Amino acid sequence: MFPLLETALAFALIMLTASLFVSAVVQVIINVGRYRSCVLIHMLRSLIHGFRTFHRDPEVVDPVTGRPAQDALSRSEACEMRFVHEVLADPVLHARSAKLAAGSDPARLALLVEYIDADDLITIAAGASVAVDAEGRERLLPGRWVSCGQGGAVETKRYATLEQFSAYVRRWFPTLEGTASQTFKQRARQLTLLVSMMVVLLFNFDGFRVLARLHENGASRARVVAQADTVMITADRLGERPSTQRPPDELRDATLEDFRLEMQKTATLLDEASLGIGWQESWIVQRFCAYRGDSPAASPTALQLLRDTLFWLAGLAFTCGMLSLGAPFWVTTFSQLIQLRNEVQHRKRQESASGAKPASGPLALPARERAVARPS
């Protein structure tokens, strides 16, 4: 049982190491591509467009049919994006250093914000709204936020009061935020799958052959498991360990330095394990060379080569699926396997101790000898 358990442990640790590398690549791409900011911008535009549609703004809803006006989204893009950029460029959401670095361009400042809540949005709208009565009790949103106008001219809208906007935000913001969060997670999963496929092809990562070599070679298993502490420390640093409780301000995304370190650690661990990962020592390459007569090994038949190729492709697909599960899954799996191994070792020690312990005193003698030894 122990070889199988040690093989599972080593394989889980290898998959965790590769998953951390994939996770670092994905986070770098998300940071460089401003994925969160783009999703947030789309969410805010949906919010202001929904607010205008809810109040049947003639620019977005046909007053006769009550249906969306033709090309309403494209015609409303200017004012709605102006609303988005002015909200996300507000000093409330930016540190002074970030504002100076990005300059005064609202579009550039908007890309620096990755999250906003309903209260912040209402506060920013209150600061930008204008009073329309002497007492200032009724306040309207800026006309440039809700009106694209004709020829560049904008007008205030009587329905676009701060009170109505605040009520709409408090009602619909959680729904839009949940939709945006789900959209971001979906994009991150798709990106993780794409990066996993690229890593598997780049390293020729055949999971079936890795499992076979780990099961056959105890030294390779030992070298892999010996790196467990280093890999778990890396998982903590990247925030991929579900059991790690860290304050939100300490959570951070992977940087280019993290990406470089993860690539170096992954390559080092896989090289030291000598599992045949990579194209140079690839099993399938050796089979093709043998088939062509470029290798002293026995030449396989065409049918055997086809079978080996299909098995190799299945191994790549298997590895890709395993990597797409994500680093948190493999952290949890590895921790559970460690607990299982410790439990098995503990029970085995208990059984060995109870079976090997010699009895003492008269009870240790056979029944016949106890009868002789019993005093008269």
BELHU-V446528 format. One record per pair of residues at least 12 apart in sequence whose C-alpha atoms are under 8 Angstrom apart, sorted by the first residue. I is the first residue (numbers start at 1). GAP is how many residues later the second one is. Records with the same first field share a line. If there is no record, write none. Layout:
I->GAP / GAP
This chain:
3->212 / 215
4->211
5->332 / 336
6->215
7->204 / 207 / 208 / 214
8->329
9->216 / 325 / 328 / 329
10->204 / 211 / 212 / 214 / 215
11->199 / 200 / 203
12->318 / 321 / 322
13->211 / 212 / 215 / 218 / 317 / 321
14->210 / 256
15->307 / 308 / 315
16->215 / 311 / 314 / 315
17->214 / 249
18->248 / 305
19->304 / 305 / 307 / 308 / 311
20->214 / 215 / 220 / 242 / 307
21->238 / 241 / 242 / 245
22->170 / 173 / 174 / 177 / 301
23->169 / 303 / 304
24->214 / 230 / 231 / 234 / 235 / 238
25->170 / 229 / 234
26->162 / 165 / 166 / 169
27->226 / 227 / 228
28->225 / 226 / 227 / 228 / 231
30->158
31->222
34->77
35->149
36->78 / 79 / 148
37->73 / 74 / 75 / 76 / 77 / 78
38->73
39->141 / 144 / 145
40->74 / 75 / 140
41->43 / 69
43->133 / 134 / 137
44->40
45->35 / 36 / 38 / 39
46->130
47->122 / 125 / 126 / 129
48->32 / 35 / 98
49->31
51->114 / 117
52->94
53->15
55->104
59->13 / 17 / 88
60->12 / 13 / 16
75->73
76->71 / 72
78->70
79->65 / 66 / 67 / 68 / 69
80->65 / 66
82->62 / 63
83->61 / 62
84->26
85->21 / 22 / 24 / 25
86->20 / 24
87->23 / 34 / 37 / 38
88->18 / 21 / 22 / 25
89->17 / 18 / 20 / 21
90->34
92->32
93->20
94->19
98->14
118->51 / 52 / 55
122->43 / 44 / 47
125->16 / 37
126->36
128->13 / 14
129->12 / 13 / 33
130->12
138->23 / 24
139->22 / 23 / 24
140->16 / 17 / 18 / 20 / 21 / 22
141->15 / 16 / 19 / 20 / 21
142->14
143->12 / 13 / 14
144->12
146->14
189->135
192->132 / 134
193->127 / 128 / 130 / 131
196->124 / 127 / 128
197->123
200->116 / 119 / 120
201->115
202->76
203->74 / 75 / 76
204->73 / 74 / 75 / 78 / 112
205->72 / 73 / 110 / 111 / 114
206->71 / 106 / 107 / 109 / 110 / 112 / 113
207->108 / 109 / 111 / 112
208->104 / 107 / 110
209->66 / 67 / 106
210->65 / 66 / 67
213->62
214->61
220->52 / 53 / 54 / 55
221->52
223->49 / 50
224->45 / 48 / 49
227->42
232->99
235->92 / 96
238->14 / 15 / 16
239->12 / 13
240->87 / 88 / 91
241->86 / 87 / 90 / 91
242->86 / 89 / 90
284->24 / 25 / 28
287->12 / 13 / 18
288->17
291->14
